[in-house]
Amino acid sequence: MKTKLFVITPPFTQLNTPYPATAYIKGFLNTKNIESVQADLGIEVILELFSKKGLQDLFEFCSASLASSLGPSSKLEVSENTISDNSKRIFALQEEYLKTIDAVIAFLQGKNPTLALQICQEDFLPEASRFAQLEELDWAFGTMGTQDKAKHLATLYLEDISDFIVECIDENFGFSRYAERLGRSANSFDELYQALQQEPTYIDQVLISILKERIESVKPTLFLISVPFPGNLYSAFRSAQWVKKNHPEIKISMGGGFPNTELRSLSDQRVFEFFDFITLDDGEVPIEELILSIENPEINSYKRTFLLENGEVVYKNNSLKQDYKQSQVGTPDYSDLLLDKYISVIEIVNPMHRMWSDGRWNKLTMAHGCYWGKCTFCDISLDYIKVYEPVAASLLCDRMEDMMTQTGQNGFHYVDEAAPPALMRALALEILRRKLAVTWWTNIRFEKSFSADLCLLLKASGCIAVSGGLEVASDRLLKLIDKGVTVEQVAKVTRNFTEAGIMVHAYLMYGYPTQTVQETVDSLEMVRQLFEAGVLQSGFWHQFAMTAHSPVGMYPEKFGVKKATETIGSFANNDIDYTDSTGINHDKFSFGLKKSLFNFMHGICFDYELQDWFDFKIPKTKIGSDFIYDALQESEDFNIKPTAKIVWLGGKPFVESFTKSKKGNSWEMLTLTFHDKKESFSIQTNKNEGEWLVEILQKISVAKTKTYTFQEIKADFETSFEDFELFWYSKPVNTLREFGLLVL
């Protein structure tokens, strides 16, 4: 019997766009002519809950369960005493919620834009506790348009309903995660296993009703569940449990980010009451081998796969097949997914978080793994980081064009660990050559390759934002992390991106091993200065977590920390408890760091003393008040490498000739007039150099396939003229440099 796959992402990940793992797998299966259907059960459950019928059922369930908990004679008015005032208010306003919910969801799906005007009147939506923060945000709305303000208000409205669900229906509910705590505390399978023995929750029942319908219509022989995060784990097991009980003939496998990092030392047999297989790392070959083994059990060939044999968990990696090259895995395929049903929300007024939660993004990868692969807090021992393999820019653009045709969307999020600058340059040139109108953003390292001109090229190709790890803004700790950057270098690179019009988000870290209180304070001062200088627009503080597959986790003694235990859990094993030799409680810095950052992001409170952000004594910073300002004043290196590529972003000029006379001498001159998207400008040159310039600008136009080096252009010039350097640094060429003559 031929295998048919059903591939799902269980609840919940994002509301605005599908998590891409299933689309990647479906794209690969297409190259093998293997039939598959994919689904994002997260968005399907959300749409079922947040509908008029869904809310009606929910309020009725709440009313019945509250009344039954107090006995048959109880009335709701009495039972209301068991819930908070906020939930009482939402329950009392249920008719208002039922009246507005479908219209609000349609608005957030982009189908009902005129509703924004009514939402912004602030008397259309019922309001509960989430709206209490509105006064704090009024000033932020000054920079928001009507659509954005309405999205934010509609998001608060949904969050109020979510609060009601958490209190009255299911305490584990969350828009982008479900029962995440059970996934995060999972060294032992006991707590999760116990939860799965309980009766399904209300949310479980909604999930199972959708799953039942899909299983019965798809009729798969192999059910793949992709689990990217701890917040998907419980739902993955619930889904597997139902299928195992009701359709024991279907084989079930788990893959994805969670097992790849957490389940590498799995030994608990009970997991296989739910799953037949758990695969690790790149999924293409493991899935292909599973299909062959299911179709022909005698083959018994597996790639990076856990399964149960004779009552014991075994790890099999006996397949001789090599992993596929990135050029061979196909284009991600988003068919089957409800692309027009995702909802764009604006949760908090953070520009980068807004990009994660607002808008539909096609997701692609420039390169497998990380080209740097040295950061000591990162899982650099695992294949998803360690095995670096870039994809050719031409193939990336082919995939972009295919996905635009399929999805109707031209926004791309490149989900690389760190996109390589050389490949970003090649991709930008290819996008511009093909005249594609796209919007894209990605993760980077703040390395010096990102010159002002490269940033201008990226912007011209449609790059609107980058995010990168500044981590700990301390040169000593950056060296210990092996980040390969300095704070001064980060400042210059973020300046280059910002001046090109590309938004910059920084990942910030505190609590790294051996980090002192002084270094935390100095880090905050560096961050304050970066925002004050206007070269950072967004950031987020993360507390350091020690993971089993990072250099810190593998060799803790080198970093001045000690593992709490050497015991390896029988289920998940990634986050490690440890003690730091400094004995500092880094938790206490969390609130002050995040509160100060929130204000810096909105361009205020730069004049506050750092002490003002903390309710305990901190030392004064040792960073000079002009450290970042001074770093940004240093002039760029004007030396151009002979191998540097020279590219012209502009168009062909209008040419007019005229004669210039002085003291009885006359010269033939040219005026070259260019029309930039924003403005027009002119330059004047002598006739011969001007004609050469017009010709060379056509040769080095970004629309052309061949690129020319500085050395080649110099040699071309010097076949007819002398002293290229004098010409290159002349006023006409300097003007062109301001308008898109780039050195890359």
HUJOWO-V726596 format. One record per run of one state. SS is the DSSP state (h for helix, s for strand, l for the rest). FROM is the first residue (numbers start at 0). LEN is the number of residues. If there is no record, write none. Layout:
ss: [SS & SS]
from: [FROM & FROM]
len: [LEN & LEN]
This chain:
ss: [l & s & l & h & l & s & h & l & h & l & h & l & h & l & h & l & h & l & h & l & h & l & h & l & h & l & h & l & s & l & h & l & s & l & h & l & h & l & s & l & h & l & s & l & s & l & h & l & h & l & s & l & s & l & h & l & s & l & h & l & s & l & h & l & s & l & h & l & s & l & h & l & h & l & s & l & h & l & s & l & s & l & h & l & h & l & s & l & s & l & s & l & h & l & h & l & h & l & s & l & s & l & s & l & s & h & l & s & l & s & h & l & h & l & h & l & s & l]
from: [0 & 4 & 9 & 20 & 31 & 35 & 40 & 49 & 51 & 69 & 75 & 82 & 84 & 92 & 93 & 108 & 114 & 119 & 128 & 141 & 145 & 168 & 179 & 184 & 189 & 197 & 201 & 218 & 221 & 226 & 229 & 246 & 250 & 255 & 256 & 262 & 268 & 273 & 276 & 279 & 282 & 295 & 304 & 309 & 311 & 316 & 325 & 328 & 350 & 357 & 361 & 364 & 366 & 368 & 382 & 386 & 388 & 390 & 392 & 407 & 410 & 414 & 420 & 433 & 438 & 444 & 451 & 460 & 462 & 471 & 474 & 481 & 486 & 500 & 502 & 510 & 516 & 532 & 537 & 543 & 545 & 547 & 550 & 554 & 555 & 559 & 560 & 563 & 574 & 576 & 577 & 580 & 585 & 601 & 609 & 613 & 626 & 633 & 644 & 648 & 653 & 662 & 664 & 675 & 679 & 686 & 699 & 700 & 701 & 707 & 709 & 717 & 723 & 728 & 730 & 738 & 740 & 743]
len: [4 & 5 & 11 & 11 & 4 & 5 & 9 & 2 & 18 & 6 & 7 & 2 & 8 & 1 & 15 & 6 & 5 & 9 & 13 & 4 & 23 & 11 & 5 & 5 & 8 & 4 & 17 & 3 & 5 & 3 & 17 & 4 & 5 & 1 & 6 & 6 & 5 & 3 & 3 & 3 & 13 & 9 & 5 & 2 & 5 & 9 & 3 & 22 & 7 & 4 & 3 & 2 & 2 & 14 & 4 & 2 & 2 & 2 & 15 & 3 & 4 & 6 & 13 & 5 & 6 & 7 & 9 & 2 & 9 & 3 & 7 & 5 & 14 & 2 & 8 & 6 & 16 & 5 & 6 & 2 & 2 & 3 & 4 & 1 & 4 & 1 & 3 & 11 & 2 & 1 & 3 & 5 & 16 & 8 & 4 & 13 & 7 & 11 & 4 & 5 & 9 & 2 & 11 & 4 & 7 & 13 & 1 & 1 & 6 & 2 & 8 & 6 & 5 & 2 & 8 & 2 & 3 & 1]
